[in-house]
Amino acid sequence: MGAMEMKLELIMVPVTDVDEAKAFYEKVGFVVDHDQTVSDEIRFVQLTPQGSACSIAIGRGLTQMEPGSPGQPADRGGGRRCDARRPG
């Protein structure tokens, strides 16, 4: 059995102000892939640097990590808390 290939595709970046962070990343050349407001509590913005296979996700209601914190190992996936909110 060969080594499993692993790729990093999405990094959660906790921010205080979603619009301000989005404007900053656009200014430095990131492309907005998605900007979806799911509800009053949840907004998901995905941005990718030109030519990169890895994106960042910013938003509201996506993670328990505090802006500027290294986060907890269980939170690094970013989607665990969001998945738990889905019905069914």
C-alpha positions as CSV (number, residue, x, y, z in Angstrom):
1,M,0.0,0.0,0.0
2,G,1.4,3.4,-1.0
3,A,1.4,6.6,0.9
4,M,-1.9,8.4,1.0
5,E,-1.8,11.8,-0.8
6,M,-3.2,14.6,1.3
7,K,-4.1,18.1,0.2
8,L,-5.0,21.2,2.2
9,E,-8.0,22.9,0.5
10,L,-9.7,25.2,3.1
11,I,-8.5,27.1,6.1
12,M,-10.8,28.8,8.6
13,V,-9.7,32.3,9.5
14,P,-11.7,33.8,12.4
15,V,-12.4,37.6,11.9
16,T,-14.1,40.3,13.8
17,D,-15.6,42.1,10.8
18,V,-16.5,40.0,7.8
19,D,-16.9,42.9,5.3
20,E,-13.6,44.5,6.4
21,A,-11.7,41.3,6.2
22,K,-13.3,40.5,2.8
23,A,-12.3,43.9,1.4
24,F,-8.7,43.4,2.7
25,Y,-8.3,40.0,1.1
26,E,-9.7,41.3,-2.2
27,K,-7.3,44.3,-2.1
28,V,-4.3,41.9,-1.8
29,G,-5.5,39.8,-4.7
30,F,-7.7,37.1,-3.4
31,V,-10.7,36.1,-5.5
32,V,-14.2,35.8,-3.9
33,D,-15.4,32.3,-4.7
34,H,-18.5,32.3,-2.5
35,D,-20.3,34.9,-0.3
36,Q,-23.4,33.3,1.1
37,T,-25.6,34.5,3.9
38,V,-27.4,31.4,5.2
39,S,-29.3,33.1,8.0
40,D,-29.0,36.1,10.4
41,E,-26.4,34.0,12.3
42,I,-24.4,32.4,9.5
43,R,-22.5,33.9,6.6
44,F,-19.8,32.0,4.7
45,V,-17.2,33.8,2.5
46,Q,-14.6,31.7,0.7
47,L,-11.6,33.5,-0.9
48,T,-8.7,32.0,-2.9
49,P,-5.4,33.6,-3.8
50,Q,-4.7,33.7,-7.6
51,G,-3.4,30.4,-8.8
52,S,-3.7,28.6,-5.4
53,A,-5.4,25.3,-4.7
54,C,-6.0,26.3,-1.1
55,S,-8.7,28.8,0.0
56,I,-9.6,30.6,3.2
57,A,-13.1,30.8,4.8
58,I,-14.2,33.8,6.8
59,G,-17.7,34.6,8.1
60,R,-20.0,34.6,11.0
61,G,-21.4,31.6,12.9
62,L,-18.8,29.2,11.4
63,T,-16.4,28.5,14.2
64,Q,-15.9,29.0,18.0
65,M,-12.3,30.2,17.4
66,E,-11.6,33.8,18.5
67,P,-10.0,36.2,16.0
68,G,-6.2,36.1,16.5
69,S,-6.3,32.8,18.4
70,P,-4.6,29.6,17.4
71,G,-7.9,27.8,18.1
72,Q,-8.4,24.4,19.6
73,P,-7.5,21.2,17.7
74,A,-11.1,20.2,17.5
75,D,-12.1,23.5,15.9
76,R,-9.5,23.5,13.1
77,G,-11.8,21.8,10.7
78,G,-14.1,24.7,10.8
79,G,-17.1,22.7,9.8
80,R,-17.8,20.5,12.8
81,R,-19.9,23.1,14.7
82,C,-21.7,24.1,11.5
83,D,-22.4,20.4,10.6
84,A,-23.9,19.9,14.1
85,R,-26.5,22.6,13.4
86,R,-27.8,20.8,10.3
87,P,-31.1,19.0,10.8
88,G,-31.2,15.2,10.3
